[in-house]
Amino acid sequence: MAFGKDFQNQLRKDIIVEPGKVTEVSIIAPKKASMLVKGKVLDEEGVPLANVKVRVRGQSNMTVQGRISHAHSDTSSDGEGNFTFAVYETGRYDLTIYVDGFEPANVNGVIVGDESVKPEFVVRLKRADRTVDGKGSVEVQVLSADGKPMPQVWVVPVRKDEENPFGWDWQIEKAQFTDRQGKVRFTGLQAGSYFFAGIATQPDLPIIASSPTVAVAKGQETKVSFSFPKTGRIIGKLVDERGNPIAGEAVGIWTREVFPEDEWRGFYPFQESTVTRSDGSFVFEFVPEGVYTFSTSFGFPRGMVTTGQSISVRGGKTVKATVKVYSSVPVATIEGEVIDSNGNPAPNAVVFVNSEPMRMVVTDEKGQFVFSNLPTLRYGTVATYSVTAQKQGFAPRTETVKVGEGKKVEVRLMLENGGVVEGQLLDEKGEPVGGMPVYIVPKELACAG
C-alpha cells in the first residue's frame, strides 16, 4: 500500500512473501490533479475573519468507485478572510465550516468538477454564546480483560460535533499515555459528548478499545473506565469451488458488533486483513470476542464471490474456518401465493421483493407469483429478503425470508381489508402543491434499490 502527496488516495498491490526469499514490487502511481475550492469567512457584520484557523468537513452526494467522497481540510484564512482547500473527486458537496469562537455553519450545494461553475462560497458566522460554553475534565481508567490497570495505553478524547452530521472529532493533539494505575486525566475539555479511544502498545492486544459516551459539563469532573476485550485466534484456509488452495490473496474479517449502530463513532468497526500462504492458509491473532464475517480480494476482477460465512470468536480459544469462493453468485427462488382474509386467491396483486434493483411481479389468476435468480449473498452474508404484496382496498402485507444456495423458498401472504390515508402536500410556505404524484410505500421497501 502506498500513500503520497498530490496523489489520489492510496494504491495497493498484493504480493506473496515466502520465508527466505526476496520479493520485488513496483508501484506506479499516476497523478490526479486536485480541484481547489475557495471560501470566504465573515462575521455577523460582514467583517472578514482574518488569520483564523478554519476546519472544513464535508461529504459529496456522489458515490465514486464504491465509496463516498469526503472533503476534510484544516487551513487558515488570509488577511481578507479567504481560504482554499483541495478536493480530488467531482460532485456536489455539503460542507460544515468551523472557526474558533463562532458557531459552525453549513454550506450546501458546492459544485466541484464542473468547468462552468466556480467552486466558491461566502459564509457568515455567528459568534458562539459564551454564557453556555464551558470546559470540564475527565479521568479515564483503562483496564485489561481481567480488570487489571493497563499502563502505557495511548488515550484519545473524541468529541461529538453536534452541528456536524458526519460524526466525531478526534482530538489527537490532546492524547496522553496512561500511568501505572492505568489512568489519565484530561482537563480543559470543551463541554459536550465524548468517548475515549484507547490504542494499545502491547503486541498481544486488539489495536483499539473505547469507553462509553460521557457528557462533559462546565466546571465538572467526570470519571469513566473501559476494558480491552478478551481475544481469540482464527486459523483457516482459502479454497476455490473444488477445494484447491488459493495463495497470495487478501482475506479479511469484519464485524458490526464492536460499536452499536446507535453510537457510530466516526471510524469503522473492527476489521483486519492478511494474505494467504502458498497452501491457502491464513491466521488472525488477538481477535476480540465477537461474530465475524469473512471477505476476500480473490476474484474481484474475475467475478468470484465468497460464501459470506461467519465465525464466532471466544476469548482464549482458537477456531478453524474454510473460506470458499465461487465462480458465480449462487442464486435461489422465492415463490408463493397471495390470498385474502377468506383464504381466496388474490389475482392481480402487486408483489415486490427488495432486491437490488427492486423487482415486481403481478399475481396470476390463482394468486401465485415467482421471483427467480435472487442472489443468496447480500452485504457479505446470507441474503434476507422482504416480500411485500399490495392490492387496492387491502393493507400491504410483508414477510421476511432467508434464502440459501439453490433453494426454493415458499411464502404465503394474506391480505386484510385496509384503511384510507388522506393528506395534503404543502411547500415550505404552507401553500398547497398540486399536480404532484404521492406514493405510500411500506417501510420494508423504503430503502430498496
N, C-alpha and C positions, 0 to 999 in steps of 0.2 A: 504494500500500500504506500502511496506517495502523496505528499501534500506540497503545495508550492504557491508562493505569492504570484498573483496575476494569472493563475491557472484555475480552471473550473473545478471546484470541489476536490475530489480525491480520485486517484487512479489505482486500480487493483490488478494484480496478476498472480494467479495461483501457480505455485511451483511445488515440486516434490523434493524434499530434503532427506537424503539417506545417510545413515551413520558412516563416517569415514570418507565421504565423498564431497567434492566441491561442486556446488550448483551455481551457475552463472545466469543472470537475468538482466534484461534491458527493458526499461520502461520509457516509452516515447510519449511525451505529454504535449499535445497541441495546445497552443494558447487560445483562449477565448476572450475576446475583448469585453471589458466591463462597460456598463452604461451608467453614467453619472446622473444622480437625482439631486436637484438643487432645492434648498428650502431657506426660508427667512423667518426668524422668530421675533415677535414684537410683544411688548407688554400690553396691558389693557388700554393704555392711552396711545398706543401705536408707536411707542419709542422702541427702537431696535435694542435687543438684548445682546450686547457685545461681549465677546471674550468669555462666554459661559460654556460649560460642558453640556453637550446635547446627546441624549441617548435616543436612538431610533429603534423601534421594534415594530415589525410588520409581517404581513402574510399575504401571498398572492392567491387569487382565485383560480390560477392556472395549475393544473397537475402536469408536471414535466417529468417524464421518464419514471412514472410511478411514485413520485413524491411531491410534497407541497413545497413550493419555493418560499423562502423566507427572506426578509431584509432586516438584518441586525447591524447596528453601527454605533460606535462611540466616537464622537468627533467634537469639535469646538467651533463656535461661531466666530466670525471675524468682527472687525470694528463696526460693521453696519448690520450685524445680526445674521449674516449669510453663512450657510454651511452646505457642504456637499457630502454624499456618500455613494458608494458603488453598489450596483445590483447586477448580477450575472445572468438572470433569467428574465425573459419578457413576461408581461402580464399586467393585470390591474391590481395594484397594491392598496391595502388599507393599513395605514400606519398609526402608531401612537408615539407622540413626541413628549419627552421628559426633559425638564430643566430644573435644577435645584431651586427650591423656594417657590415653585409655581405648580399649579395643578396640571396633571397630564392632559393632553388634548389629542383628539382623534382627527386624522386627515384621511378621508376615504376617496377612492377613485383615482389614485395617481397612476397614469398610464406610462408604462416603461416598454420601450422597444418599437414604438410606432414613430416613424420618422416625421410624420406630420404633427406630432404632439410633443411639446417640450415638457419633460417631467419636472415641473417646478410648482412650488406652492408657498403660500404665506400663511402663518398661523399666529393668532394672538392668544397669549397665555394669561390665565387669571392667577393672581397671587394666592398662594396657599393660606388657609385660615390657621394662623399660628395658635389661636386660642384652643383648638382641638388637637394640635400637634403635640408631640412629646416623645421622650425617649425612656426606655426601660432597660432592664438587664435580665439575663437568663443564665442559670447554672445548669450545665449539661453533664450528665454522667453516662459513660459508655461501659457496658458490661459484656462479658463473654456469655456464651450459651448456658454455662453453669453458674452464672451470677457473680463471677469474679471481676473486679475492676480491670479495665484494659488501658494501660498507658500507651503513649505514642500513637494514638489514633488521630488522624487529621480531621477536624470537625469544621464543617462549613455551614454558616447560617444561610437559610434560603427563605426569602420573604415573598409573600403573595403580593403581586401587583394588582391591587383592587380595580384599577382603571384599565388594566391590560388584559384583553381576552386570551392572550397567548401563554399565560402560565405564571411562572415563578422566576424571581430574580436571585441568581446565585451570587452571593456577596463574597467572592473568593478573596478579596483583599482583607477581609476580617477573619479568615480561617486561622485556627490555632490547633496545637497538639495537646492532647490530654496529659495530665500529670500522673504521678504514681498511683493516685486514687481513681484514675480514670475520669477525672473531672476537668472541665474547662469553663471559664466564666466569660460571658460576653457582656460588655457594658456599652451604653450609648446606642442601643439599637432603636431605630425608628419604630414608633408604635405600629402594630399591625399583626398579621398572622404569619407565623414562621413554622418551618420544620428544620431539623438539623441533620445533615448528612455526614456520616462517619466513613472515612476512607481508611481502610486498614493497611498497615505497613508489613504485617506478618504474612508470610507466603502461604500459610495453610488456612486462610480465611477467605470468605467472599470479599470481593473488591469493595462493596459498599453496603451500608445499612443505614436506616433512618429512623428518626424519632416520630412520635405522633405530632400532629399540628398543635401549636400552642399560641395563645394570644399574648402579645407584649403590650403592656399599658404604660402610660406615662408615670414615672416615678415608682414603679413597682418592680420587684424581682420575682421571677418565675423559675421553678425548677422542673426539669424534665430528664428522663432517663430512657435509654433504649439498649437492646442487646443485639449482638451479632447472632444470626441463627445457627443451628446445628447444620452440619454439612454431610453429604454422602458422595458417592462416586458412581459414575456411569462408564461402563465399557461396552463397546458394540462393534458392529461391522456393517458397512455399506455394500449392498449387493444389488445386482440387476434382477430382472424377472426370472432368470434361470438359476439364480443363486450364485453367479460369478462375482467375485470381489471387485470393487471399483476403487482404484488407487488415486491419490493425489487430488481428491475433491473435498471441498469445504462441507462440513457438517455442523449445523448449529442447533442449539436448544434455546427455547424461549418460553416464558410464562407470563400470564396476566395476573397471577395471584400475589405477587410480591407487594404491589401497591393497589388498593381498591380503586375501582373506576371513579368513585365519587371523590377521590383525593389524588387526582392526577397531578403529578408534581414536576412537570416540565422536563422529564427525562424518561427514556424507555425502560420498561420492565426488564428484569434480569434476562440477559442473553449472552451467550458465549459461543464461539466457534473454534473449530480445529480442522486439521487436514488429515485425511485418511492415509495410512501407511500402505506399503506395497501389497499387503494382504487384505486391504479394505478395512482394517481395524482402526478404531479411534478410542480415545479416553477423555473423559471430563472429570477433573479433580475438584474437590472442595465446592461442590454444588449445594446451595442452600436447600433445605427441605421444601418440597412442593411438587406440583404436577407440571411436567414439561412436554412440549411438542417439538418434534424434530423437523428441521428444514435442511435442504442441501442445495448446493450450487449446481449439482450434476444435472445435465440435460436441459438447462435453460435455453441454449441455442438450438437444441435438438428436439424440443417439445416434451422432454421427460418430466415426470412429476413424482413426488414422494407419496407414500401412503398416508402421511399425516398422522402417524400413530403417536400416542402419548405415553409417558412413563412417569411413575411415581418415585420420588427420591426421599429417603428417610435418613436421619442423622446416623452416622457411623456405619451405614450399610453400603454395599456395592450391588448395583443392579446391572443386568445384562440386556442388550437390545440388538435386534437385527433390523436395520432400516432398509427397506426395499423401494426401488424406483421402477416405474412403469413407462413403456414407450408411448402410451396414450392415457388420457384420463379415463378411469373406469366410470361406467355410466349405469344408471338404474332407471326404472319406470315407476311412475305413480299413476294408478288408475282407480276409479271409484264411481260412485253414483251420488246424485243429489235427489233428495226426497222432501216432501212437505211433511207437516206435523201429523198427517193422517197415514203416512207411510207410502203415499202415492209418488210415482216418478215425477220429477220436475224438469220437463223438457225446456230447452231454450234458456236455461240458466247460464250465466257467465261465470266461468271458473278461472281464477288467477293462481299462479304459483310465483313466489318471489325469487325467481332465479335471476341471473344477470345475462341478458336483459330479461325483464319480467315477461312471462308468457301467459297467453289467454286462450281458452277454448270455450265452445258453447256445447252444452249437453245435448245428446240426441233425444229421440222420442222416448227412450227408456230412462232418460235422466243420467246417462253414463258419459264418462269423459276419460281421456288418457293423456298423460304427459310422458313422453319417451325421451331417451338420451339425456337425462339430467345428470350432471357431474356429481360423483359421490364424494368429492373433496371440495371444501369451501374454507378459505381463510386458514389453510394448513391443517384442517381436521376433518372428521367425518361430517358430511353435509347434513344440515337440518333445514327443511323447507316448511313454509306456511302456505297451506292451500285454502283459498277463500272462495266461497260461492255467493253470488248475488243474483237477485231476481226482483223485478218491480213488484212492490206490495209485500215483500218479505224482508226481514232483518238479515244482514250478512251473517254468514257462519264460517268460522275458521278452525282448521285443525292443523296441528304441527306434527310433522313426521320426520323420522331419521331414515336415511337411505343407506344401503350397503351395496358393494360391488356386485353387479349382475343380478341384483334382487328386483322383485316386483312388489311394490308396497300398495296395499289396498286401503282406501279411506272412504267413509260414508258420511255425507254432510246432510243434516236435517235442517230445513229452513222453517222458521216460525214467522207468523204474521208480524210485520214491522210497524214502526211508528212513522211520524212525519216530522221532518226538520224544517223549520221556517226561519228565515233570517233576512238581513239586509246588508248589502255591500256599500261601504262608505269610503270616501277618500280621507286624507289627513285633516281636512277642514270640516269633516262631518257631513259632506254633501253626498247624496245618493249617486251611485255609479251604475249606469245602465248598459246593456249590451255586452256584459262580460260573462263568460261561462263560469259556473261554480260547481265544483265537484265535492262529493263526500267520499272519503277513502278510508277503508278500515286501517286501524293503527298498524296492523301487521304488515301492510303493504306500503306504508307511507314513505319508507326509505328504500324501496325496491328499485333495482336498476331499470 
